[in-house]
Amino acid sequence: MQQELLNTKALFTDQTQEYLKVQIIKPLRKSGRKRYAIHIRLRTAAGEVDRSVLLTDQGEIRMQVEKENAHFIYFSADVESDGRPVRYAFRLRLAAGGEEVLYRRTGVVTVAEAKAEQAAAAVAAEKAAAENAAAEKAAADEAVASQTDKKEGAEEQAAVADQAGQAKMEAAAGKSKTAGWWYFAPEFKAPEWAQGAVMYQIFTDRFYNGDPSNDVLTGEYAYNGGQVEHIGDWYCPPAPDDTREHYGGDLQGIMDKLDYLEDLGVEVIYLNPIFVSPSNHKYDTQDYDHIDPHFGKIVHDHGELLPKSSLDNRKATKYKARVTDPANLEASDRLFANLVREAHMRGIRVILDGVFNHCGSFHRWMDREKIYLNTGNYAPGAYGRKDSGFRDYFDFKKDSWPDNDSYESWWGYSSLPKLNYEKSMQLRDEILRIAAKWVSPPYNADGWRLDVASDLGHSEIFNHYFWQRFRKVVKKANPEAIILAENYVDSAKWLQGREWDTIMNYEGFMDPVTWFLTGMEKHNDAFHPDYIGDPERFWKAAGWKEQDDIPQAAMMCSMNQLSNHDHSRFLTRTGLKVGRMGSLGSLAAADDVRESVYREAAVIQMTWPGAPTLYYGDEAGLCGFTDPDNRRTYPWGRENREMIRFHRELIRMHKEYDCLRTGSLIRLADDTGVLSYGRFDRESSVVVALNNSNDPVTVQIPVIYAGVPANSQMKLRFLTNMNGFLAYPRTVYHVVDGVLKIELAPESAAVLVK
């Protein structure tokens, strides 16, 4: 193909309202299935394409010219679906020479090149899919056969396995043909409120201590080989092994700071786990049915601390009283309901963290620590009693009761017993009840973030089966609740409208932004200098070029983070230190950091498709290596106030333009160290330009492709560089023949608006 014959920057389509619209065709009979009329538009440069054909997995449709102007032609066509996903691409005939090319999500190729790719991939894809489907079906059959209940639900699970296996075979037959095509699932619905929502993640123990009376006390109980410790110095960084350290942050502290969060511009709070648990992170749940009184309310406080040097939690009578007394549990649950109500009054939603892959050895179902033994009306745990009603919740490898240590655990950690869903229908129903409970009145949480969601059971088939049930239960209880999963690879198969709404966007956001601006790996475990300023690497990951079938609607509400509780703080990454606090020390996390580079990242975060999600303290200049150092306390009274002001103004800008929530994204111009892209809809255009190099650069940006008139003006709305930032620079730039020329200082970012 002669590249000069086709302006690939002018070629554009996506699934925003401007380029894809859906109309539901209601069935004439109640028993009929509704259908979807899908209107698809394509933009090309004027005069370059004289025929466009919409290719779908159903066939070909000749597209019609819908409108045209001096610069672009807009083609359109309609396709119907019975609810099943539609994959599509475009075959274009060039006006000069008549050559035909294929325009896919991954780019433009000649028709001949596309056919060669398909032929090479077809056999391998079909073989791999058949082998994979057979293996998963066998695993599912084995799981169904191993169930100890009445096989209730087994037929449904087996049906899911059959469907998945058949789907993989069918997909293999057509996938090589449609690789790299656009993918649209008409029945995929994610909550609209989550699109572009400004989220704020809180690690509760380290945010703010609003009620010292509920603090974990030094010596209150034993955990992970030693007695727990209350850290009295709020500003003391965590120890390299901080699993027994508690600082006292709680739900009352979050309530006390709701005004701060509202003023910052936060629209959603995502809470790390807050259910009863002995750890500060609470990813080892002790009771899913109640909020931990150490985060909530302790109204009945009695009993004794552990004797010095004792690790026997049967003697931890104060801890037992605090976490098992119904009055404490109920008061803590009410406090959470109050927190959600207060947040909702400010227009802030609240998402909970669901850790359903495993629980903790303290959990009342296991009760390895004898916390619940002979306490109140609690049933005996599976660790001590073979006849426990919870025995099948876990996979015990040996018949060695009492005190059976042979249970399967998460990654071999005995403190994290793996839940054995395939074996127990009762367990499945219990988790589903819990899932519905917390998004229903009186608690009214706005959804779940699911920890290690794709590893829930022992087979992928079972996991699909369970998450489909989970979605039905949660959406029935609260149709507007979001289901947001932690997942690192191959997310498309979970985002088909039957399971998750979206994901934590590590692959498509945290990784590429970190690479382009710092060259660091997100745990600070490696430094790749060749990654810095590489726009091709950035766009390959950020554009999901290597993953098919990712619904655009899912990406518009994906959790876009620079930092979180599992990775180093982004500001620390800018210091280019390889290592962790155990080897480098916590002070090194702040060495050589570059706030200007952090601000570049924040500008990308607030202008990129998805939900920009701050990790508490990032906005205040908090540093930290990977956990536990990334879980330092919020520096109240010692904040970087200029950094807070920067975030407040940047969030305000994000909210001003709807196109930053729901608009199209287009790559404009880039070079080594330089990025520019546009977000646009029918009403407005926002253009972002970054220079991450050490030298000033002049960039000519073809803003016409982001919906900016060819000869017009754009205003500089936000600017950051090594000298600081300006929220309203008011500088006006002239667009001449569709191009805007701008000079960018080193380590700078500019946001222009039309």
JOQUIUR-V543364 format. One record per residue. N is the residue number from 1. RES is the residue in one small letter. SS is DSSP state (A for helix, B for strand, O for the rest). OMEGA is omega in whole degrees, 0 to 359 (none if undefined). Layout:
# JOQUIUR-V543364
N RES SS OMEGA
N RES SS OMEGA
This chain:
# JOQUIUR-V543364
1 m O 177
2 q O 188
3 q A 183
4 e A 180
5 l A 183
6 l O 177
7 n O 185
8 t O 177
9 k O 178
10 a O 178
11 l O 180
12 f B 167
13 t O 171
14 d O 184
15 q O 170
16 t O 185
17 q O 182
18 e O 187
19 y O 176
20 l B 178
21 k B 183
22 v B 173
23 q B 180
24 i B 176
25 i B 184
26 k O 180
27 p O 179
28 l O 179
29 r O 179
30 k O 182
31 s O 182
32 g O 180
33 r O 179
34 k O 179
35 r B 184
36 y B 173
37 a B 186
38 i B 180
39 h B 185
40 i B 180
41 r B 178
42 l B 176
43 r B 173
44 t B 174
45 a B 181
46 a O 174
47 g O 184
48 e O 183
49 v B 180
50 d B 174
51 r B 178
52 s B 179
53 v B 175
54 l B 177
55 l B 176
56 t B 176
57 d O 176
58 q O 182
59 g B 183
60 e B 178
61 i B 177
62 r B 181
63 m O 180
64 q B 175
65 v B 182
66 e B 175
67 k B 178
68 e B 175
69 n O 185
70 a O 187
71 h O 187
72 f B 168
73 i B 179
74 y B 176
75 f B 177
76 s B 176
77 a B 180
78 d B 177
79 v B 180
80 e B 177
81 s B 175
82 d O 182
83 g O 178
84 r O 181
85 p O 178
86 v B 173
87 r B 185
88 y B 175
89 a B 185
90 f B 171
91 r B 186
92 l B 173
93 r B 182
94 l B 181
95 a O 179
96 a O 176
97 g O 176
98 g O 180
99 e O 178
100 e B 178
101 v B 178
102 l B 178
103 y B 181
104 r B 177
105 r O 183
106 t O 177
107 g B 184
108 v B 174
109 v B 174
110 t B 178
111 v A 179
112 a A 178
113 e A 180
114 a A 180
115 k A 179
116 a A 178
117 e A 182
118 q A 181
119 a A 181
120 a A 185
121 a A 191
122 a A 184
123 v A 181
124 a A 181
125 a A 181
126 e A 179
127 k A 181
128 a A 181
129 a A 179
130 a A 179
131 e A 181
132 n A 181
133 a A 180
134 a A 180
135 a A 181
136 e A 177
137 k A 179
138 a A 179
139 a A 179
140 a A 178
141 d A 179
142 e A 179
143 a A 179
144 v A 181
145 a A 184
146 s O 181
147 q O 182
148 t O 177
149 d O 187
150 k O 183
151 k O 177
152 e O 182
153 g O 182
154 a A 180
155 e A 179
156 e A 180
157 q A 179
158 a A 178
159 a A 177
160 v A 179
161 a A 179
162 d A 179
163 q A 182
164 a A 179
165 g A 179
166 q A 180
167 a A 180
168 k A 178
169 m A 180
170 e A 180
171 a A 181
172 a A 182
173 a A 183
174 g A 188
175 k A 180
176 s A 179
177 k A 187
178 t A 179
179 a O 179
180 g O 180
181 w O 172
182 w B 183
183 y B 179
184 f B 178
185 a O 187
186 p O 181
187 e O 175
188 f O 180
189 k O 172
190 a O 181
191 p O 181
192 e A 182
193 w A 184
194 a A 182
195 q O 179
196 g O 182
197 a O 179
198 v O 183
199 m B 183
200 y B 182
201 q B 180
202 i B 169
203 f O 200
204 t A 184
205 d A 187
206 r A 184
207 f O 179
208 y O 180
209 n O 181
210 g O 183
211 d O 181
212 p A 182
213 s A 179
214 n A 183
215 d O 168
216 v O 182
217 l O 176
218 t O 180
219 g O 182
220 e O 178
221 y O 180
222 a B 180
223 y B 174
224 n O 172
225 g O 179
226 g B 178
227 q B 180
228 v O 184
229 e B 172
230 h B 179
231 i O 184
232 g O 180
233 d O 185
234 w O 186
235 y O 179
236 c O 180
237 p O 179
238 p O 174
239 a O 178
240 p O 171
241 d O 188
242 d O 189
243 t O 180
244 r O 182
245 e B 179
246 h B 184
247 y O 174
248 g O 176
249 g O 186
250 d O 181
251 l A 177
252 q A 176
253 g A 177
254 i A 178
255 m A 180
256 d A 184
257 k O 179
258 l A 178
259 d A 177
260 y A 182
261 l A 177
262 e A 180
263 d A 178
264 l A 180
265 g O 183
266 v O 179
267 e O 180
268 v B 172
269 i B 171
270 y B 182
271 l B 165
272 n O 191
273 p O 181
274 i O 179
275 f B 183
276 v B 183
277 s B 181
278 p O 186
279 s O 175
280 n O 181
281 h O 175
282 k O 170
283 y O 175
284 d O 190
285 t B 178
286 q B 179
287 d B 181
288 y B 187
289 d B 185
290 h B 173
291 i B 180
292 d O 178
293 p O 175
294 h O 171
295 f O 187
296 g O 184
297 k O 172
298 i O 181
299 v O 173
300 h O 185
301 d O 180
302 h O 183
303 g O 187
304 e O 171
305 l O 175
306 l O 170
307 p O 180
308 k O 179
309 s O 178
310 s O 175
311 l O 184
312 d O 184
313 n A 171
314 r A 179
315 k A 181
316 a O 188
317 t A 177
318 k A 178
319 y A 179
320 k A 182
321 a A 184
322 r A 188
323 v A 178
324 t A 181
325 d O 181
326 p A 181
327 a A 178
328 n A 182
329 l A 181
330 e A 178
331 a A 179
332 s A 177
333 d A 179
334 r A 179
335 l A 177
336 f A 178
337 a A 178
338 n A 178
339 l A 180
340 v A 180
341 r A 179
342 e A 178
343 a A 181
344 h A 178
345 m A 179
346 r O 182
347 g O 181
348 i O 177
349 r B 184
350 v B 179
351 i B 178
352 l B 177
353 d B 180
354 g B 181
355 v O 188
356 f O 176
357 n O 182
358 h B 170
359 c O 178
360 g O 178
361 s O 175
362 f O 188
363 h O 182
364 r O 176
365 w O 179
366 m O 177
367 d O 177
368 r O 184
369 e O 179
370 k O 178
371 i O 186
372 y O 181
373 l O 179
374 n O 180
375 t O 176
376 g O 182
377 n O 182
378 y O 178
379 a O 181
380 p O 180
381 g O 186
382 a O 181
383 y O 186
384 g O 187
385 r O 177
386 k O 181
387 d O 178
388 s O 177
389 g O 181
390 f O 187
391 r A 183
392 d A 173
393 y A 184
394 f O 179
395 d O 177
396 f B 184
397 k O 182
398 k O 175
399 d O 188
400 s O 175
401 w O 356
402 p O 179
403 d O 185
404 n O 182
405 d O 191
406 s O 184
407 y B 175
408 e O 180
409 s B 182
410 w A 180
411 w A 176
412 g A 179
413 y O 183
414 s O 178
415 s O 183
416 l O 179
417 p B 178
418 k B 177
419 l O 190
420 n O 188
421 y A 184
422 e A 186
423 k A 189
424 s O 171
425 m A 180
426 q A 177
427 l A 181
428 r A 180
429 d A 181
430 e A 180
431 i A 178
432 l A 176
433 r A 180
434 i A 180
435 a A 180
436 a A 185
437 k A 190
438 w A 175
439 v O 181
440 s O 173
441 p O 5
442 p O 188
443 y O 170
444 n O 172
445 a O 188
446 d O 175
447 g B 183
448 w B 162
449 r B 187
450 l B 181
451 d O 179
452 v O 193
453 a A 184
454 s A 181
455 d A 187
456 l O 182
457 g O 184
458 h O 177
459 s O 179
460 e A 180
461 i A 179
462 f A 181
463 n A 176
464 h A 179
465 y A 184
466 f A 184
467 w A 173
468 q A 176
469 r A 181
470 f A 181
471 r A 181
472 k A 182
473 v A 183
474 v A 182
475 k A 175
476 k A 180
477 a A 183
478 n O 185
479 p O 181
480 e O 179
481 a O 179
482 i B 174
483 i B 189
484 l B 189
485 a B 168
486 e O 179
487 n O 187
488 y O 185
489 v O 171
490 d O 185
491 s O 189
492 a A 186
493 k A 179
494 w A 187
495 l O 183
496 q O 179
497 g O 181
498 r O 184
499 e O 183
500 w O 173
501 d O 184
502 t B 186
503 i B 164
504 m B 194
505 n O 177
506 y A 185
507 e A 188
508 g A 179
509 f A 186
510 m A 181
511 d A 184
512 p A 179
513 v A 178
514 t A 181
515 w A 186
516 f A 187
517 l A 185
518 t A 185
519 g O 183
520 m B 166
521 e O 194
522 k O 171
523 h O 188
524 n O 181
525 d O 181
526 a O 177
527 f B 181
528 h O 184
529 p A 181
530 d A 177
531 y A 186
532 i O 175
533 g O 181
534 d O 185
535 p A 181
536 e A 178
537 r A 180
538 f A 186
539 w A 179
540 k A 180
541 a A 184
542 a A 179
543 g O 179
544 w O 185
545 k O 185
546 e O 179
547 q O 175
548 d O 170
549 d O 171
550 i O 179
551 p O 179
552 q A 179
553 a A 178
554 a A 181
555 m A 181
556 m O 176
557 c O 178
558 s O 183
559 m B 182
560 n B 183
561 q B 169
562 l O 182
563 s O 167
564 n B 188
565 h O 182
566 d O 185
567 h B 180
568 s O 176
569 r O 185
570 f A 181
571 l A 176
572 t A 178
573 r A 181
574 t O 177
575 g O 174
576 l O 177
577 k O 176
578 v O 179
579 g O 180
580 r O 186
581 m A 180
582 g A 181
583 s A 185
584 l A 185
585 g O 186
586 s A 182
587 l A 182
588 a A 181
589 a A 180
590 a A 182
591 d O 171
592 d O 179
593 v O 183
594 r O 181
595 e A 180
596 s A 178
597 v A 176
598 y A 181
599 r A 174
600 e A 181
601 a A 181
602 a A 176
603 v A 176
604 i A 182
605 q A 184
606 m A 179
607 t A 183
608 w O 177
609 p O 181
610 g O 182
611 a B 180
612 p B 188
613 t B 176
614 l B 171
615 y B 187
616 y O 177
617 g O 175
618 d A 182
619 e A 180
620 a A 177
621 g O 182
622 l O 176
623 c O 176
624 g O 171
625 f O 179
626 t O 187
627 d O 12
628 p O 186
629 d A 179
630 n A 181
631 r A 176
632 r O 178
633 t O 174
634 y O 188
635 p O 180
636 w O 182
637 g O 179
638 r O 183
639 e O 167
640 n O 188
641 r A 177
642 e A 177
643 m A 177
644 i A 179
645 r A 177
646 f A 181
647 h A 180
648 r A 180
649 e A 180
650 l A 177
651 i A 177
652 r A 178
653 m A 180
654 h A 183
655 k A 184
656 e A 189
657 y O 180
658 d O 182
659 c A 177
660 l A 175
661 r A 190
662 t A 185
663 g O 179
664 s B 174
665 l B 177
666 i B 175
667 r B 184
668 l O 181
669 a O 176
670 d O 180
671 d B 177
672 t O 180
673 g O 185
674 v B 173
675 l B 166
676 s B 181
677 y B 180
678 g B 169
679 r B 185
680 f B 169
681 d O 184
682 r O 187
683 e O 187
684 s O 176
685 s B 175
686 v B 179
687 v B 182
688 v B 178
689 a B 180
690 l B 172
691 n B 181
692 n O 180
693 s O 181
694 n O 183
695 d O 174
696 p O 179
697 v B 172
698 t B 184
699 v B 174
700 q B 189
701 i B 179
702 p O 187
703 v A 179
704 i A 182
705 y A 176
706 a A 175
707 g O 180
708 v O 178
709 p O 189
710 a O 179
711 n O 187
712 s B 178
713 q B 172
714 m B 178
715 k B 175
716 l B 184
717 r B 183
718 f B 181
719 l B 173
720 t B 176
721 n B 185
722 m O 180
723 n O 182
724 g B 182
725 f B 174
726 l B 183
727 a O 181
728 y O 183
729 p O 177
730 r O 177
731 t O 180
732 v B 177
733 y B 180
734 h B 175
735 v B 183
736 v B 181
737 d O 175
738 g O 185
739 v B 175
740 l B 180
741 k B 183
742 i B 174
743 e B 182
744 l B 176
745 a O 176
746 p O 178
747 e O 183
748 s B 174
749 a B 180
750 a B 176
751 v B 181
752 l B 184
753 v B 175
754 k O none
